[in-house]
Every structure is written in C-alpha cells, then in structure tokens.
Amino acid sequence: MKILLPGSNGLLGQKLVGLLAQQPGVELVATARGANRLAGPYPFVRFVLLDVTDAAQVRQVLAQERPTHLIHTAAMTQVDECELDQAACWAQNVTAVEHLAAACADLGIHLTHLSTDFIFNGKEGPLLEDATPDPISYYGESKLAAERVVQGTAGLRWAIARTVLVYGTLHGGGRSNIVLWVRDSLRSGKAIKVVDDQWRTPTLAEDLAQGCWLLARQSAQGIYHISGRELLTPYQMAQQVADFFGLDPALLERVDSTTFTQPARRPPRTGFIIEKAERELGYQPRTFAEGIALLAQQTEASV
C-alpha cells in the first residue's frame, strides 16, 4: 500500500512518519506546506510540498502519486486562533477537506480523516461514536463541517478518527504539552494554576498514530473514537506528572476554568469510550502514567 500523509510536520504527522516508515510493504509520501522538518531523522522518506487549501495542487499531487490511502493530519488546531481568524480556520479545516475528499473519491483513495472531541458541547462524557455533535467554538464548528464533507462525498471510502487532548514530543520544536509544561514549571519552582473542572481522556500521540495506521491498514469505514482510556482533569494529570518526576505538588494550584479568559469556549466534559476501536481495530492505548514515562525518556537528553 502507498500512503500519502498531509501534515507530516505536525505532532501526529511526525509520529505517523516514524511508525509508517518501519512498516513492511508500505510506501510513504510525507507532505506539508512548509519545509520538511523530518529530513534529519528520516532522510529516506519521500517528501512533497503540498498546500491542501490549493485545489489544483491537491489534484496534481494525488494524481501524480496515486496513493492507495491518505491520512489527513493537517489542520488549524489552536482553538483560540480559530475563533479569532475564522477565515483561515475554515480554509484549513473545511475547504482543504473538500479538496482532498473530492480527489480521493475520484482516484479511489481511502481517506482517514482526523477529528476532535470539540465537536461536542461538553455537557456529558465520555462519549460514544453516535453521540450528537453540538460544537460551542468555531474550531469545533469547522471540524464538524469537515466531518460532514467527508461523510457526504459520493463514492468516497472513508474513516474518521476522533481524538482528545493529544500530547507528545515534537521534533524540531513547537508547542509544549501538559506533561512538559507541568514538569518544567515545577522543576523551576514556579507555581502554576491548573483547571480541575474540565474532563478529558488524554491521548498519547504515538497511540493516536497507531490508531490511524490501524484504520488505514484495514481500510476501515465509519467513525472511530481514538483516545486514552482514563477520564482525567488537567489538575489530576498535573498531579500524576508531579508524582512521576518527584516534584512538589504544592506548587499546583487547583482552579476552575473561569480563572482564565480565552476567546473560545471549551467543552467542560468530553472524553471518549473507545470500545469500538479496541474491538474492531485491536487499538490498545497506553495509560497516562505510561505516556508520562515515554515523554520523560524522549526528553531526558534535554533535561
């Protein structure tokens, strides 16, 4: 099989490159809008420049490469930025998906599309795949619109992987994540405020990559919830991080979400029930404690 991977510079994209590059019988083509960030660790992986918001470029690259599968990981995911720049959010999260879905349908390419728990209002959780979407942010609206594009494209073979609060280490720098933020803050003796009234099932990036690979490998059809199993608040996650690294938990201040002023609303309680992915795909995520241990191992050289 031949897999085309838009968004290869992002966190999930990088983990997928690492995973798929090791798979026998898989030809991988990584793509992104900017320069290849993985040329160092994976010089043997082919890389093609691709702006997924450009319909002609999408059509040209897909027709030229003729992949059997496409895993679409490129998106605008900064929730507040999406609220403040709605045109850019729609172009990257919806228009791009229209281009990819149409080209995949025409060329017989199986599409695995990434979505999010932010399509839900957060009044209840954890959630099954058939829960009713009701987004409360523009980011959530854009991701729900993209799901509907995928589902409504005639002749398209598709799977949608919804996920929750993805964390992991990024090659070449980038945004931090809750594990490293808590560890580094407490190590420097800095007290931090952490919310205790939002619930998520945090997802290790390596596990999400594995879930996407399982979907593509099986040419799965339908919606799958791919996340961790444990329903935790950020404060509970921070406590686990402090405990793992032997840091002072007294530096963690438990607050509620009204403490922070943010442009976009966050769903208070989501999290996923992942039984379908476990049963049908053989998906097995790590515990949050195991995720912390992996990040510690990956970053110890820089500590």
N, C-alpha and C positions, 0 to 999 in steps of 0.2 A: 504494500500500500504506500501511497505517496501523500504526505500531509503538508498542507500549507498553513503557516502559523502567523496571522497578523497580530501585531502587538508583542513581538518577541523581546522587546527591550524592557517590558514591564515586569512586575514581580512574578505573576503567574506565567507569563511568556518565557521568562528565564528558566523557571523550574521545569516547564514543558520541554524546552530545548535540552536541558540536562537529562531529562527522563527519556525523551524520544530518540535522542542521539545514540542511546545504548540499545535500542530495540532492534533485534534482527529482523530483516525484511521490511524495515521502514525507511523510506527516503524522505528526508525532512527538508523543507524550504522555509527558512525563517524570514519574516518581513516586518518592517516598521517604517515609520515616516522619517525618522532620523537615522544617523549613523549607527552601525551595528555595535552594540555595547559588549557583545559576547565573542568578538573576533579573537580575543586573547585565550580564554579557556576552551573555546570550541572553534578553532580555525578551520576545521574540516566540514562544518555545517554551512551549506549554501545560504547566502543572504541576498534578498532582493528588496530594493526600496519600493515601498508601496504606501500611498496615501489613500486609505479606504474611503475617504469622503469624495474622491475623484472617480466618478462612474467609469470614464473611459480607461483610466489606469487600472481599475479593478478588473474590467472586462479583458483588457490586454494581458495582464499578468496571469489571470486564471486560464485564459485561452492558451497562453504560451506554455504555462507549467503543467496544465492538465492534472491537478492532484485528484486523488480519489476521495480525499477527506480534507475538510478545512475546520480548524479550531479557532474560533474568533475571540481573541482575548483583548483586542484593542478597544478602549473606551475612555470616556472622561468620567472619572470616579470620585473626584474631590467634590463632596456633596455641596459645600458652601459655594464653591466656584460655579457649579452648575446652576445654583439659584441666582447668582449674580450675573452670569453670562449665559443666558438661556439659548441664545442663537448658536453659540459654539457647542453647548451641550447637545442640542438637537442634531446638529450636523454630525457630531462624532458618535452619538449613541443611537440615532434613529436613521438618518439619511444614509450613513455608511452601511447599516444593516440592510436597508432596501437594496443598495447596490450589490452587496455580497450575496444576499438571498436570491436575487434575480439571476445573477451569473451562475451561482451554484445549481439552481434549478435547471437552467438552460444546458449546463455542461454535465449534469448528472453527478454532481459532487455532494457528498454527505456533509452537512453543516452541524457542528457542535457550537452552540451559542451560549455565552455566559450571561447570567442574570443575577438578581440580588434579592435579599430579604427586604430591601427598601421599597419594593412594590406593595408591601403590606402596611396597614395603618398602625400596627404595634399594640393593638388592644388585647391580643391574645397570642400565645405561643407556648411551646413550639408548634410548628405548622406542618401539615401535610401538603402534598403537591396540589390537591384540589381546593385548598383554601382560597377564599375570594380576595383578589387584589383590591387595594384601595390606598394608593400612594398619597403621602402627605408632604412630599417635597418634589421639586422639579426634576431632580435626579431620578427619583422613583417613578415619576410620570414618564420620563424618557425611556427608562428601562422596560416599563410595562408596554409602552408603544412599540419598542423593538421586539418584544416577545410576540406581540400581535402581528407584526410584519412577518416574522419567521413562520408563525402558525398559518398565516393567510396566503403565503406564496404558493401558487399552484405548482404541483409537480416536485416540490422540494422535499427531500428526505432530511429530517432534522431531529436533533435532540437539544433541549435547553437544560443547562446546568445552573441551577440557582445556588448561590452560596452566601455565607455570612462572615463578616469581620475577618478578612484574610490577613494573616500575619506571616512574616518570614524575612529573610535577609536578601538584600538586593545587591547584585554585583555592580560595581561602578557607582555606588552611592544612590541616594534617593531618599524618599520619605522614611521616617523611622516607623516603629510599630510599638504596640503597647508593652511588649516584653522588654525591648531595648530601652524604651523611654523610662520605664519604671526602674530598671536596673541601673542605668546611667545616672538618673536623678538621685536615687538613694545612695549610690556609691559616692557621689559628690556632696552628700549630706544635705541635699535640697529637699525640703518638704513639698509635697505635691497634692493637689486636690483631685480625687478620683470619684466618678459618679457611681452611685450604688442603686440607682432606680431605672437602669436600662439593662435588659437581659438579652444575651446573645449566645449562640453556640459557636465559639471562635474556631476558625479553620486554618490549619497549618497549610501554607502554600504548596508544600510538597504533596500533601494529601489531596488538595484540590487538583493538582496536576495529574495525579494518579486517577482520580475520578474522571477527568476529561479524557484521558487515554483509554480508560475502560469503555467510555461511551463511544469514542471513535472506533476503537478496535472491534466492537460488536455492532457498529453501525446502528446504535440504539435509536429508538423512536420514542418521542414524548418528553415530558418534563421530569427531571430528577432533582431532588434536594441533596446537595453535596456539601457537607459541613462537618464540624466536630460533633460529638455526641453530648457534651456537657453544657448545660444551661447555666451560665455564669454572668454576674455583673462585672463591669470593669474593675470595681473595687475588689471583688473576690479574685479576679485574675491577678491584680497587683499584689494581693496578699500571697498568692502562690509564688509569684516572682521573687518577692522579698524573702520568703521562706527558702526557696531553692538556692539563692545566692548568699544566704546568711546575712541579710541586710536588715536594718532597723524598721520594723513595721510601724513604729510610732510616727514616722515621717509621712505616712499615708493618712490624708485627711478625707474621711468619708463625707461626700456632699451629694446633693441631688442635682438634676440637670438644669434647674432654674439658676444655678450658680453661674452658668456660662451663657453669654449672649452670642448666638450663632445665627447667620442668615437663614439657614434651612432647618426645618423641624426634623427631629429624629424619631423613628417609631420606638416607643418605650420598651415593648416586649416582642421579640420575634423568636429567633431560634428555629431550627428545623428538626423534624422527625425524619430520619434517614433510612428507615427500614426498607423502602423500595430499592434504593441504591445498594444496600447491603445484600438484599435478596436477589436482585436481578443482575447486578454487575459484579458482586463479590467485593464491593467497596468496604475497606476497613481503615477508618481514620485512627490516628494516634490520640492519646489523651493529651490534655493541655499540659500536664506535667512533662510528658514525653516531648512535646513541642518546645517547651522551655529548654529542656536538656539539649535538643538538637541545635537550637539557636545559640546556646552557650558554646557548644562545640564548634559551630561555624564561625563564631566571632571571637574566640579566645585569643587568636593571634593579635587582634586589635585592642584587646583589653589592657 
